[in-house]
């Protein structure tokens, strides 16, 4: 009798263990980055005609407003931009393509919170890279505020992190210094990409729900006792619009394998070097539309 009970209990425990291992969820996130600073800069540029402004604003909207899908289980996740068909005539120049590749997309972002690592495949300037590194150690501060997102009770948490030097969303238009006397060889500003600044660090506000007890979130955000449903860094808001727990179709949650393996630091150095080459090349052509930026100022 005891053997039968033991076997039944073991079978039930094993079944629950399997279900826990098979648990999966899917979340849809809408990412929007404020472009008000750039629009103000363009509107004040007398050398840019209305048609050019409209074209740039449309391309900026495509770069700064994206939809992502997060598939997750108890220990890992994959975060990828939703695939969309390109409309005819939507081709971009080299500068726009380079900036688009630095807007938080870049293939499949794999996070493993168990071993605290991530892998993301990046296509930059026609070359494939496989960035492998440790997840950022975000020192979250738990706040008392609560709110409801999509029917889930959420709690607030904040953290301060270094600004990524290769994420265009962190760039800010540089404020003009009226005390600086402009020399005759200073080039005209004809592009919204001229004179960009980047902060050294940014403050992150996250909202997580313990009702979905996984240590996951969008992009490389993690480390809270519940799924992160919203992230706000002041300029970019990533908001969850849909959650499906235990979907019928299970996703394959594995890291990408294509591309040259490289660390995040090495990738950042490669990107910054190419950006400098791009800037110098444009300046060599007369300076029109050049890109000048200060990193870490």
C-alpha positions in Angstrom: 0.0 0.0 0.0 2.8 2.4 1.0 4.7 1.5 -2.2 1.6 2.3 -4.3 1.2 5.7 -2.5 5.0 6.4 -2.9 4.8 5.6 -6.7 1.8 7.8 -7.1 3.4 10.7 -5.3 6.6 10.3 -7.2 4.7 10.2 -10.5 2.8 13.4 -9.6 6.0 15.2 -8.5 7.7 14.1 -11.7 4.8 15.3 -13.8 4.8 18.7 -12.0 8.6 18.9 -12.6 8.2 18.3 -16.3 5.4 20.9 -16.5 7.7 23.4 -14.8 10.5 22.6 -17.2 8.1 22.9 -20.2 6.6 26.2 -19.0 6.9 28.9 -21.6 5.5 32.4 -22.2 5.3 34.9 -25.0 5.2 38.7 -24.6 4.8 41.4 -27.2 6.6 44.7 -26.6 6.2 48.1 -28.3 9.3 50.2 -28.3 9.1 53.9 -28.9 11.9 56.5 -28.7 11.2 60.2 -28.4 12.4 62.2 -31.4 11.2 65.6 -30.3 14.8 66.9 -29.8 15.7 65.9 -33.4 12.5 67.3 -34.9 13.2 70.7 -33.1 16.8 70.6 -34.5 15.5 69.9 -38.0 12.8 72.6 -37.9 15.5 75.1 -36.9 17.7 74.1 -39.9 17.0 76.6 -42.6 19.1 74.6 -45.1 16.7 71.6 -44.9 13.6 71.9 -47.1 10.2 70.6 -45.9 10.3 67.6 -48.2 13.7 66.5 -46.8 12.4 67.0 -43.3 9.3 64.8 -44.0 11.4 62.0 -45.5 13.8 62.0 -42.6 10.9 62.0 -40.1 9.3 59.0 -41.8 12.6 57.1 -41.7 13.2 58.1 -38.1 9.7 56.7 -37.2 10.6 53.3 -38.7 13.8 53.3 -36.7 12.4 54.6 -33.4 9.1 52.7 -33.3 9.5 48.9 -33.3 7.6 45.8 -32.2 9.5 42.9 -30.4 8.5 39.4 -29.4 9.9 37.9 -26.2 9.7 34.1 -25.8 10.8 32.9 -22.4 10.9 30.0 -20.0 12.2 29.7 -16.4 15.8 30.2 -17.3 16.2 31.6 -20.8 14.6 33.9 -23.3 14.9 35.1 -26.9 13.9 38.7 -27.9 13.5 39.5 -31.5 12.0 42.3 -33.6 8.8 41.4 -35.3 9.4 40.7 -39.0 7.7 43.1 -41.4 7.6 43.3 -45.1 9.5 46.3 -46.6 7.4 48.6 -48.6 8.6 49.6 -52.2 10.9 52.6 -52.2 11.8 52.3 -48.5 15.5 51.7 -49.2 17.9 53.6 -47.0 21.3 55.1 -47.6 24.4 53.9 -45.8 24.0 56.4 -43.0 20.4 55.4 -42.2 21.2 51.7 -42.5 24.0 52.1 -40.0 21.8 54.0 -37.6 18.9 51.5 -38.0 21.3 48.7 -37.0 21.9 50.5 -33.7 18.3 50.9 -32.7 18.0 48.0 -30.2 17.2 45.4 -32.8 20.0 43.4 -34.4 18.8 39.9 -34.8 18.0 37.5 -31.9 18.9 38.5 -28.3 19.3 35.4 -26.2 19.4 35.7 -22.4 20.3 32.9 -20.0 19.6 34.2 -16.5 20.8 30.9 -15.0 24.4 31.4 -16.1 24.0 35.3 -16.4 25.0 35.5 -20.0 23.7 36.7 -23.3 24.3 36.1 -27.0 23.0 38.4 -29.8 23.7 38.3 -33.5 24.5 41.7 -35.1 24.7 42.7 -38.8 26.8 45.8 -38.9 28.0 47.4 -42.2 27.5 44.1 -44.1 29.4 41.9 -41.5 27.9 39.4 -39.2 28.9 39.4 -35.5 28.0 37.1 -32.6 28.2 39.2 -29.4 28.7 37.0 -26.3 29.0 38.5 -22.9 27.8 38.6 -19.3 24.4 40.1 -18.5 24.7 43.6 -16.9 24.6 43.6 -13.1 21.8 46.0 -12.6 21.5 47.1 -9.0 17.7 47.5 -8.8 16.2 49.7 -6.1 12.7 48.5 -5.2 10.2 51.3 -5.0 6.8 51.5 -3.2 4.7 52.5 -6.2 2.4 50.1 -8.0 0.2 50.1 -11.1 -1.7 47.7 -13.3 -0.4 46.9 -16.8 -2.4 44.6 -19.0 -4.4 43.3 -16.0 -1.2 42.4 -14.1 -0.3 44.1 -10.8 3.1 45.6 -11.2 5.8 47.1 -8.9 8.3 49.8 -9.6 12.0 49.4 -9.6 14.8 51.8 -10.7 18.5 51.5 -11.6 21.3 53.5 -13.0 23.4 52.0 -15.8 26.2 53.2 -18.1 24.9 54.4 -21.5 25.7 52.1 -24.4 28.1 53.8 -26.8 26.6 51.9 -29.7 22.9 52.4 -29.1 21.8 55.4 -31.2 18.8 55.8 -28.9 21.1 57.2 -26.2 22.3 60.1 -28.4 21.1 63.6 -27.7 21.5 66.7 -29.9 24.3 68.8 -28.5 23.3 72.1 -27.1 24.8 75.1 -28.9 27.4 77.1 -26.9 26.8 80.7 -27.6 30.2 81.6 -26.2 32.0 79.7 -28.9 33.1 81.8 -31.8 32.6 79.9 -35.0 35.5 80.1 -37.4 35.2 80.4 -41.2 36.0 76.8 -41.8 33.1 75.4 -39.7 30.8 73.5 -42.0 27.1 74.1 -42.4 24.8 71.8 -40.5 22.6 70.1 -43.0 21.8 66.9 -41.2 20.0 66.0 -37.9 23.0 63.7 -37.2 25.4 66.6 -36.7 26.9 67.3 -33.3 25.4 64.5 -31.1 26.1 64.0 -27.5 25.8 60.9 -25.3 25.3 60.8 -21.6 27.6 58.8 -19.4 24.8 57.0 -17.6 21.0 56.7 -17.8 18.3 56.1 -15.1 16.1 53.1 -15.8 12.5 52.8 -14.5 11.0 49.3 -14.7 7.6 47.8 -13.8 7.5 44.1 -13.1 4.8 41.7 -12.1 5.4 38.9 -9.5 2.3 37.3 -11.0 4.6 36.0 -13.8 7.5 34.8 -11.6 10.3 34.7 -14.2 13.6 36.6 -14.0 13.1 38.1 -17.5 12.4 41.2 -19.5 12.9 42.9 -22.9 16.4 43.5 -24.4 19.0 42.8 -21.7 16.9 43.8 -18.8 16.5 41.2 -16.1 17.1 40.6 -12.3 13.6 41.4 -10.9 11.3 38.9 -9.1 8.8 38.9 -12.0 8.5 39.6 -15.7 9.3 43.2 -16.6 6.3 44.6 -18.5 7.6 48.2 -19.0 11.0 49.9 -19.2 11.6 53.6 -19.4 15.0 55.4 -19.7 13.6 58.9 -20.3 13.7 58.8 -24.1 12.8 55.2 -24.9 9.7 53.4 -23.5 9.3 49.6 -24.0 5.8 48.6 -23.1 4.3 45.1 -23.1 1.0 45.0 -25.0 0.3 41.3 -24.8 1.2 38.2 -22.7 0.4 34.6 -23.5 1.4 31.9 -21.0 2.0 28.4 -22.1 1.2 29.0 -25.8 0.2 26.0 -27.9 3.2 26.4 -30.2 6.4 26.2 -28.2 9.3 28.4 -29.3 12.9 27.2 -29.7 14.8 29.2 -27.1 18.4 28.8 -28.2 21.2 31.3 -29.0 22.1 32.2 -32.5 25.3 30.6 -33.9 26.1 32.7 -37.0 28.7 35.4 -37.1 32.2 36.2 -35.8 32.2 35.6 -32.0 33.1 38.9 -30.2 32.7 40.5 -26.8 30.5 43.5 -26.2 33.5 45.7 -25.6 35.1 44.5 -28.9 31.9 45.1 -30.8 31.5 48.6 -29.4 35.1 49.4 -30.4 34.5 48.1 -33.9 31.3 50.2 -34.3 32.9 53.4 -32.9 35.8 53.0 -35.3 33.5 52.6 -38.3 31.5 55.6 -37.2 34.7 57.7 -37.0 35.7 56.5 -40.5 32.2 57.4 -41.7 32.5 60.9 -40.2 36.0 61.5 -41.6 34.9 60.2 -45.1 31.9 62.7 -45.1 34.1 65.6 -43.9 36.6 64.7 -46.7 33.7 65.2 -49.2 33.1 68.8 -48.0 31.6 68.3 -44.6 28.0 68.2 -45.7 25.9 65.8 -43.7 28.9 64.8 -41.6 28.5 63.1 -38.3 30.2 64.6 -35.3 29.6 63.3 -31.8 31.1 63.3 -28.4 31.2 60.0 -26.6 30.8 59.9 -22.8 30.3 63.7 -22.4 
